[in-house]
Amino acid sequence: MAIKSVYNKYFQKSKVFLYPLLGIKRGAMVIPSETYLAWDDTIKVEDMKLVCLYHPKQNDEYSLYENKILLKHNRLHDIRVIDNNNKLFIFDFSDLKDDWNHFINGRYSKLNSKIKGKIKGFFDVHSANYVYMSSYLYPDKYFEDYAECLNIEIEIISDVGELCSKPNLEKEKLLTEQIKLENKEIIN
């Protein structure tokens, strides 16, 4: 499938490049509402942690998922309860230092081939997301498509090399104040 348009809105890079590396299947019964690379002053990007924000429900489905999947995950580093509606599961990626640095610097094509396979394997092969992710991980195969979409010379695209922007570290940082504001809106 060819790329017909360039995706130009910001999306959480941690959610599409790192979350799939947890090995949790797409369509799981419980998913994080968002993922982050940092949290206030508690976790910094260089700590190589993926912060997943969950909204615990007082039901069997959530409890079962938390006990069977999240609490037993081999990358689980820490759990922080913010309040009754918000819980952080923090996963450690420090064993992937080189790949973490490639990710942070937007060099997705430089990621290890096994990691690329896990990322692509997370997405439905028939979806547009799969094609976009393929273009980000293997950009040289898509230079022509992007050059055509952007109406520029292919040499410009190939000189840049990457087809996806680097993570915006401000947008990839969870601020506890944001959670409190979200809860206030829910209550009001």
C-alpha positions in Angstrom: 0.0 0.0 0.0 1.4 3.4 -1.0 1.4 6.5 1.2 -1.2 8.8 -0.3 -0.8 11.7 2.2 1.6 12.8 4.9 0.4 12.5 8.5 1.3 15.9 9.9 -0.5 16.1 13.3 1.5 15.3 16.4 0.9 11.9 18.1 2.5 10.4 21.2 5.6 8.8 19.8 5.9 6.7 23.0 2.5 5.2 22.3 3.3 3.9 18.9 7.1 3.2 19.1 7.5 2.1 22.8 4.2 0.7 24.1 4.2 -2.1 21.4 7.5 -3.2 22.9 5.7 -4.3 26.0 4.3 -7.2 24.0 0.7 -6.4 25.1 -1.5 -7.3 22.2 -3.4 -4.6 20.4 -7.1 -4.7 21.4 -6.3 -5.7 25.0 -9.2 -5.3 27.3 -7.4 -2.5 29.2 -5.2 0.1 27.6 -3.5 3.2 29.0 -5.2 6.4 28.2 -1.8 7.9 27.4 1.9 7.1 27.5 4.8 9.4 28.4 8.5 9.5 28.6 8.7 11.7 31.7 6.7 12.6 34.7 7.0 16.0 36.5 10.4 16.0 38.2 10.1 12.3 39.2 11.1 10.6 36.0 13.2 12.2 33.3 13.6 11.1 29.7 17.2 9.9 30.4 15.8 7.5 33.0 14.6 5.4 30.0 11.1 4.7 31.5 7.7 4.4 29.8 5.0 5.9 31.9 1.6 4.5 31.2 -1.5 6.3 32.7 -4.4 3.9 33.5 -7.8 4.7 34.9 -8.5 1.8 37.3 -12.1 0.6 37.3 -13.6 -1.3 40.2 -14.6 -4.3 38.1 -13.4 -7.8 37.5 -12.1 -7.1 34.0 -9.7 -4.4 35.1 -8.6 -6.3 38.2 -7.9 -9.5 36.2 -5.9 -7.6 33.6 -3.9 -5.7 36.2 -3.1 -8.9 38.1 -2.4 -11.1 35.1 -0.6 -8.7 32.8 0.6 -5.5 34.3 1.7 -6.6 37.7 3.6 -9.6 36.3 5.2 -7.7 33.4 9.0 -8.2 33.2 9.6 -4.5 32.4 7.5 -3.2 35.3 9.6 -0.8 37.4 7.1 1.0 39.6 3.5 1.7 40.2 2.2 5.0 41.5 -1.3 5.7 42.6 -2.2 9.3 41.8 -5.8 9.0 43.1 -8.8 6.7 42.7 -9.1 7.4 39.0 -5.4 7.5 38.0 -2.6 5.0 38.3 0.8 5.0 36.7 2.6 1.9 35.6 6.2 2.6 34.9 8.2 0.3 32.6 11.9 0.1 32.4 13.7 0.3 29.0 17.3 0.8 30.3 18.4 -2.4 28.7 17.7 -0.8 25.3 19.9 2.2 25.7 21.0 2.5 22.1 17.5 2.0 20.7 16.1 4.5 23.4 18.6 7.1 22.1 17.7 6.4 18.5 14.0 6.8 19.4 14.6 10.1 21.4 16.5 11.5 18.5 13.9 10.6 15.9 16.2 8.1 14.2 13.5 5.4 14.0 15.2 3.8 10.9 18.2 3.0 13.1 16.2 0.9 15.6 17.3 -2.7 16.0 15.5 -5.0 13.4 13.9 -7.1 16.1 12.4 -4.0 17.7 11.2 -2.8 14.4 9.5 -6.2 13.9 7.8 -5.9 17.3 6.5 -2.4 16.6 5.2 -3.4 13.1 3.7 -6.6 14.6 1.6 -4.6 17.0 -0.4 -2.9 14.1 -3.0 -4.6 11.9 -1.3 -5.3 8.6 -4.3 -4.0 6.7 -4.4 -0.7 8.5 -3.1 2.7 7.4 -1.2 2.8 10.7 0.8 -0.2 9.6 1.8 1.5 6.4 2.8 4.7 8.2 4.8 2.8 10.8 6.5 0.9 8.0 7.4 4.2 6.4 8.9 5.5 9.7 10.9 2.4 10.4 12.0 1.7 6.8 11.9 5.2 5.2 14.1 4.5 2.2 11.3 2.3 0.7 8.9 5.3 0.9 11.0 8.3 -0.2 9.3 8.4 -3.5 5.8 8.3 -2.0 6.6 11.2 0.4 8.4 13.2 -2.3 5.2 12.9 -4.4 2.9 13.8 -1.5 5.0 16.8 -0.5 5.7 17.8 -4.2 9.4 18.0 -3.6 12.5 16.3 -5.1 13.2 12.8 -3.7 16.8 14.0 -2.9 15.5 16.3 -0.3 13.6 13.5 1.4 16.6 11.1 1.2 18.9 13.8 2.6 16.7 14.1 5.6 16.4 10.3 5.9 13.7 10.0 8.5 10.0 10.4 7.7 8.6 11.0 11.2 9.4 13.9 13.6 11.2 13.2 16.9 9.2 13.0 20.1 8.2 16.4 21.4 9.5 16.1 25.0 7.1 18.6 26.3 4.1 16.7 25.0 5.6 13.4 26.1 5.9 14.6 29.8 3.1 13.9 32.2 2.3 16.8 34.5 0.4 15.7 37.6 -1.5 19.1 37.4 -3.0 17.9 34.1 -4.4 14.8 35.8 -5.9 16.9 38.6 -7.5 19.2 36.0 -8.9 16.3 34.1 -10.4 14.9 37.3 -12.0 18.2 38.1 -13.6 18.3 34.7 -15.0 14.8 35.2 -16.4 15.7 38.7 -18.0 19.1 37.6 
